[in-house]
Amino acid sequence: MFFFSGADGTGKQKGKYVTDTLTYITAVKDFREMFSEWKDCREIEVVKMISIKEMADKIDPTFTKSEGKWAAFCKFMKSNFQMKAESKLAELENNLGEVLEETLEGLEKLKTFSDAVEKLAVTSLQVFTQNQMIFLPEGISFDDVQAVIRTARLICPLLLGFKRDAKAFFLPSLHNVEVLVYQLEKYINSTEKIVEDLAYR
């Protein structure tokens, strides 16, 4: 709870501004505290996706073209093999979909965090000065708030990498697994840098 001296319209607007800013700071703090767990989950998903790709790569749904009196038999065998292979690939794609459901849940938490950082990056430093007659909650100083805002401004360019529509991109396609792995690893690395840079009192 914070206090702002003045009950006029301007005072109420500034009061909401301060409340919103403190809410963004809390969102950043909460994500930082659970980042280690968040990172572990995403790295496990990367391992699972790589494993799915390796299993899919081992499945060859085609035989070479057969000739001679055994052609009919070979054609039957080829068809039977293809059906089994397609069934296995479909199962792997379903497994990939289950992994990506967890990935999207994690990226939704990342979005809440990155949105908060982005909003802090455009927050006015002038509001959080002693002469504004704002009384912050115990344990939070004007220096703390200003430090978070300044850091958010510096790392804001890194947030551009999170602007992708995750639900549209992370679709369960075996043909696209390498790209999914690359993008998720990029998210992990960028998020880790942002979290480290945002370490504050």
DAGI-V194192 format. One line per field, one symbol per residue. phi: phi as a letter, one per 30 degrees, with the letter a starting at -180 (. if undefined). Layout:
phi: ???
This chain:
phi: .cbbdkcdedddddddddeddddddddddddedcdedededdddddddddddddddddccdbcddcbidcedddddddddddddddddddddddddddddddeddddddddedddddddddcdddddcbeddhccddejccddddddddddeddceeddddcddddddddcdbddcdedddedddddddddddddddddbd
